[in-house]
Amino acid sequence: MLYYRLFSYLVVLLLAFLLSFLFWKDQLVYWIALSSSLFVFLGIWFLVSAKVKSRKESFFYAFFGLLVVLSGIFLFILIENLILKLALMLAVVFSIYYYLNELFDQYFKKAIFQAEKLWFYLRINQIMVVFLAAAGFYGLMMFLNFSTVWIILAFLVLIFILSWYNDYQAWNLKISPFYLRLIVALVMFEVFTVISFLPFIYYLRGMLAAIFYFFVNESLHWYYNSARSARVLWTYLLFSLFLVLLILGTAAWF
């Protein structure tokens, strides 16, 4: 067990080492993105597959780590402020560290309620990935004039994949998880399209997309929770509305 614990630390250290080159070797950004995301993917796969025999489940966990790293590097390319770049990379490294720690506790320690903690991590970090990816997509549209149609379709695919990381097995669904994921993706597709017309900087647009994804996701968790309370849903709604109004009220419109 000690070997796998040390291995999880090694993955984080090597990830931090690879990402540090982004600050010195801009011309290597694509190779760093490929190598670091692939390294994290294989590292998580190796850790999980030691206890899990299903390749699908190993891929499930490993692919999420890849999404976190790629989305972080994606936004990193567009940010110019050095402090923000450093904060972003630290957030990515810490997120992967926490993820590996939760996976280790789940499959090697088998701590009580650890599964709930792991699903909570996936639930929260979906929002982070949506923010990073959406901000990056909006940045491509603003600065590099990428095709809006292809960007929106790419975001649709991303949301469909991300919604895979909801604990549908714990829900009493009256609808196929596939169709539920498709509905979530289509809702966010519309939200992303509407936000793209707002005259905001790319990271504020990304925040708005993440807030809406948070509300949609948490509303689903509330709806399929057997002990749901209307007060919880109102809390999600008011909190999301407050953040949206805060952004709309403080942002420079023109």
C-alpha positions in Angstrom: 0.0 0.0 0.0 2.9 2.3 0.8 4.1 1.8 -2.8 0.9 3.1 -4.3 0.8 6.1 -1.8 4.3 7.1 -2.9 3.3 6.6 -6.5 0.4 9.0 -6.1 2.7 11.6 -4.7 5.1 11.0 -7.6 2.4 11.7 -10.1 1.6 15.1 -8.5 5.3 16.1 -8.3 6.0 15.1 -11.9 2.8 17.0 -13.0 4.0 20.1 -11.2 7.5 19.7 -12.8 6.0 19.4 -16.3 3.6 22.3 -15.8 6.5 24.5 -14.6 7.9 24.5 -18.1 4.9 26.4 -19.3 6.4 29.5 -17.6 9.7 29.2 -19.4 9.1 27.4 -22.7 6.0 28.8 -24.4 6.9 27.1 -27.7 6.5 23.7 -26.0 3.0 24.3 -24.7 1.4 21.7 -26.9 3.9 19.0 -26.0 3.6 19.9 -22.3 -0.2 19.7 -22.6 0.0 16.3 -24.3 2.6 14.8 -22.0 1.2 16.1 -18.7 -2.4 15.1 -19.5 -1.3 11.7 -20.8 0.9 11.2 -17.7 -1.9 12.0 -15.3 -4.3 9.8 -17.3 -1.9 6.8 -17.1 -1.0 7.5 -13.5 -4.6 7.4 -12.3 -5.3 4.4 -14.5 -2.4 2.5 -12.9 -3.4 3.5 -9.4 -7.1 2.5 -9.8 -6.5 -0.6 -11.9 -4.5 -2.1 -9.0 -7.9 -2.5 -7.2 -10.4 -2.3 -10.0 -10.7 -5.0 -12.7 -13.1 -3.1 -14.9 -11.3 -1.2 -17.7 -14.3 1.0 -18.1 -14.2 2.1 -14.4 -10.4 2.7 -14.6 -11.0 4.8 -17.7 -13.8 6.7 -16.0 -11.5 7.9 -13.2 -8.4 8.5 -15.4 -10.3 10.5 -18.0 -11.5 13.0 -15.4 -8.0 13.8 -14.4 -7.1 14.3 -18.0 -10.0 16.8 -18.3 -8.8 18.8 -15.3 -5.3 19.1 -16.6 -6.2 19.9 -20.2 -8.8 22.5 -19.3 -6.3 24.2 -17.0 -3.6 24.4 -19.7 -6.3 25.5 -22.2 -7.1 28.6 -20.2 -3.4 29.1 -19.2 -2.6 29.8 -22.8 -5.0 32.8 -22.9 -4.1 34.4 -19.6 -1.4 37.1 -19.7 -1.1 37.9 -16.0 1.8 35.9 -14.4 0.1 35.8 -10.9 -3.1 34.4 -12.4 -1.2 31.8 -14.4 0.6 30.7 -11.3 -2.7 30.5 -9.3 -4.3 28.5 -12.1 -1.5 25.9 -12.3 -1.4 25.6 -8.5 -5.2 25.0 -8.5 -4.8 22.3 -11.2 -1.9 20.5 -9.3 -3.8 20.7 -6.0 -7.0 19.4 -7.6 -5.1 16.4 -9.0 -3.4 15.8 -5.6 -6.7 15.8 -3.8 -8.3 13.6 -6.5 -5.5 11.0 -6.2 -5.8 11.1 -2.4 -9.5 10.4 -2.6 -9.0 7.5 -5.0 -6.3 6.1 -2.7 -8.5 6.3 0.4 -11.4 4.8 -1.6 -9.6 1.8 -3.0 -6.8 1.2 -0.6 -8.0 2.4 2.8 -11.7 1.7 2.2 -12.6 4.4 4.7 -16.3 4.8 5.8 -18.2 7.2 3.6 -15.2 7.6 1.3 -17.3 6.9 -1.8 -19.5 9.9 -1.0 -16.4 12.1 -0.6 -15.1 11.0 -4.0 -18.4 11.7 -5.7 -18.5 15.1 -4.0 -15.1 15.8 -5.5 -16.3 14.9 -8.9 -19.5 16.9 -8.5 -17.6 20.1 -7.5 -14.7 19.8 -9.9 -17.1 19.4 -12.8 -17.8 23.1 -12.2 -14.1 24.0 -12.2 -13.7 22.1 -15.5 -16.7 23.9 -17.0 -15.3 27.3 -16.0 -11.8 26.6 -17.4 -13.0 25.1 -20.6 -15.8 27.7 -21.2 -13.5 30.6 -20.5 -11.0 29.1 -22.9 -13.6 28.6 -25.6 -14.8 32.1 -25.3 -11.2 33.3 -25.4 -10.7 31.5 -28.7 -13.9 33.1 -30.1 -12.8 36.6 -28.9 -9.1 36.7 -29.8 -8.6 34.1 -32.5 -11.9 34.3 -34.3 -12.5 30.6 -34.1 -15.8 29.4 -35.7 -18.6 29.9 -33.2 -20.4 26.9 -34.4 -17.5 24.5 -33.8 -16.8 26.0 -30.4 -20.4 25.6 -29.3 -20.4 22.0 -30.6 -17.2 21.3 -28.7 -18.7 22.6 -25.5 -21.8 20.5 -26.1 -19.6 17.4 -26.3 -17.7 18.4 -23.2 -20.9 18.8 -21.1 -22.2 15.5 -22.3 -19.0 13.8 -21.2 -18.8 15.7 -17.9 -22.3 14.8 -16.9 -21.1 11.2 -17.0 -19.5 12.0 -13.7 -22.8 12.2 -11.8 -23.7 9.4 -9.4 -26.6 8.1 -11.5 -26.4 4.7 -9.8 -27.5 6.3 -6.5 -30.5 8.0 -8.1 -33.9 6.5 -8.7 -34.1 7.6 -12.3 -37.3 7.5 -14.3 -35.2 8.3 -17.4 -32.2 6.8 -19.1 -28.9 8.3 -17.8 -27.9 8.8 -21.4 -31.0 10.9 -22.2 -30.6 12.8 -19.0 -27.0 13.6 -19.9 -28.2 14.7 -23.3 -30.8 17.0 -21.8 -28.2 18.6 -19.6 -25.9 19.1 -22.5 -28.6 20.7 -24.6 -29.6 23.0 -21.8 -26.0 24.1 -21.3 -25.6 24.4 -25.1 -28.3 27.0 -25.1 -26.8 28.8 -22.1 -23.4 28.8 -23.6 -24.8 30.3 -26.9 -26.7 33.1 -25.1 -23.6 34.0 -23.0 -21.5 34.2 -26.1 -23.5 37.3 -27.2 -22.7 39.2 -23.9 -20.0 41.9 -24.2 -17.9 40.5 -21.4 -14.3 39.4 -21.1 -13.8 35.6 -21.6 -13.3 34.6 -18.0 -16.5 36.4 -16.9 -18.4 34.5 -19.6 -16.8 31.3 -18.3 -17.9 32.1 -14.7 -21.5 32.6 -15.9 -21.4 29.2 -17.7 -20.0 27.5 -14.6 -22.7 29.1 -12.4 -25.5 27.9 -14.7 -23.9 24.4 -14.8 -23.8 24.4 -11.0 -27.5 25.2 -10.7 -28.5 22.6 -13.3 -26.4 19.9 -11.7 -27.4 20.7 -8.1 -31.1 20.9 -9.2 -30.8 17.3 -10.5 -29.2 16.1 -7.3 -32.0 17.8 -5.4 -34.7 16.4 -7.6 -33.5 12.8 -7.4 -32.8 13.0 -3.6 -35.5 11.1 -1.7 -35.1 13.5 1.3 -35.2 16.6 -0.8 -36.3 19.9 0.7 -37.7 23.0 -1.1 -35.4 25.1 1.0 -32.3 23.5 -0.5 -33.5 24.2 -4.0 -34.3 27.8 -3.1 -30.8 28.1 -1.6 -29.2 26.9 -4.9 -31.4 29.3 -6.9 -30.8 32.4 -4.8 -27.1 31.7 -4.5 -26.7 31.2 -8.3 -28.9 34.3 -9.0 -26.8 36.3 -6.6 -23.6 35.4 -8.4 -25.0 36.1 -11.8 -26.3 39.5 -10.7 -23.0 40.3 -9.1 -21.1 39.5 -12.3 -23.7 41.4 -14.5 -23.7 44.4 -12.2 -19.9 44.8 -11.7 -18.7 43.9 -15.3 -17.9 46.5 -17.9 -20.6 46.1 -20.5 -18.8 48.0 -23.3 
